[in-house]
Amino acid sequence: MEKARASRSILAATSACRQRLTECIAMPALMADEWPRKRLADFNLWASDSGAMAKQRASLDRRLADKHTVREVTLNLLNLLENLLIRCKSKALETLVKRDEETDLLELFEDIEDIMAQLVRISAAIRGAGMRARFDRADDSFNPERHTELQRHLEFLVQVSSLGESQKERGNLDLVSPRNTTAVAQRLISANLIRRHRYLYARRRWTKQAPESETVTTLPVVLEESIPSGQVQTPATVPAPFSKADVRETKPQLAAPSVITSTVPTVIQGPIQIPHGRQSSMTAPSSTSSKAVYPKPPKFGKDALFFRCPCCFQTLPVTSAKRSRWRKHLSQDIQPYTCILDDCSKPLQLYLTRKEWTQHMREEHEASKYWLCSACLEPTRFDVEGHFDHHLRTQHGDDVHEDQIPTFISMSTHTSPPSLLSCPLCPPQADGEEVDPDALLDHAAEHIHSFSLQSLPWPIMEDGEREYLQLGPDGHLDDIEFFDTASGPDSADGS
């Protein structure tokens, strides 16, 4: 039996676990607080997101065909999950027979939840390894005509931001409409359209709303039965439709979204790091820190283990909803930085961190060198190497020997990207106004980061986007969870 399980597919193991969870719903001893029903909802969410139930080339079996270790770990977790669920059923039967004995199931419940959390973390690692390929494939199908309303909205924001404070106070919108955006500002708009398309591509790639006739999930009804003393009997089950009202009460919904017809597997480019433990470290990198206000994650039930990101449609553990972790995850979906220098060879390349962004501008654009003298009490900057050399010989000759000067110069060399003349999302600088280059770069980075958040999905989609997702002309995001728009001290960034 165990040997057969070890050799079966992930699809077969997932189907078996799903069946065991369905059977647990029929056990009265397990239905306290609807625990099996909630876990089935969580498991369906993982299965639909990971491709574990897909039967074509997009299946998890196919994607892990060459990743033997990761496939084996995933299959072992599923087999262990099935064994734990069988033990749950056995405990439930004991409780039915010996009603005067209290059977402790809490430890089993915790072990099952831990196994499911590990499955979600492994799926996240798999998706992370193929992120670059997924972005590239999304960009190949990008069509700006699907996002005309978003484009007009972004152009309006850019045009308003180019007005001076006195013009804004007058509130004369006639000053806005005729203005043309700069080439760099238009690039930032186009980058946001690309981001929006990536979100849509993720939704279309990983999930698809089932037709109305297919959204009913058949689950057993719990029947209380009297069992004669000394006789063990499996509770009878009667198939019954699971209504949409029940789905709303126990989010995420039990009906697993079907994988769309696209069967091209995402290329896993990097190594997959198998996570360990109950909770992986997800410290937000300082390089993405910003004052940009991120939206709160979707609402989820207090007993939910997972939730779905509205951007990448990845299943995440509820611990990812915490402020720094949620911000880190969402920034990975957004890739918030875009080059703002003229004549860029990669104008629509998106960057996750400010470090990557400044590195691009330093390495891909003509960078200027400068030298900082650390031998001075306060570091002195020199823009010409010869001046720095002369300074060392005349001012620090006693401390820096002549044969050490070349090494000292090399160690003191720094580079900076071409200086910005102004922030592309602000009014132009007045002629003759002096601006600190570092302060301007910090200022522009904040504005670019905040502007990138304008790409996030809208609850009411425009026609071109709905057509791309085959959702029809009307309505909101159907049954898909959206960001929690409530504000307050519990928001993702405290706003």
Buried (B, 14 or more C-beta within 10 A) or exposed (E): EEEEBEEBBBBBBBBBBBEBBBBBBBBBBBBEEBBBBBBBBBBBBBBBBBBBBBEEEBBBBBBBEEBEEBBEBBBBBBBBBBBBBBBBBBBBBBBBBEEEEEBEBEEBBEBBBBBBBBBBBBBBBBBBBBBEBBBEBBBEEBEBEBBBBBBEBBBEBBBBBBBEEEBBEEEEEEBBEEEEBBEBBBBBBBBBBBBBBBBBBBBBBBBBBBEEEEBBBEBBEBEEEEEEEEEEEEBEBEEEEBEBEBBEEBBBBBBBBBBBEBEEBBEBEEEBEBBEEEEBEBEBEEBBBBEBEBBBBBBBBEBBBBBBBBBBBBBBBBBBBBBBBBBBBBBBBBBBBBBBBEEBEEBBBBBBBBBBBBEBBBEBBEEBEBBBBEBEEEEBEBEEBEEBBEBBEEBBEEEBEEEEBEEBBEEBEEEBBBEBEBBBBBBEBEEEEEBEEEEBBEBBBBBBBBBBBBBBBBEEBBEBBBEBBEBEEEEEBEBBBBBBEEEEEEBBBEE
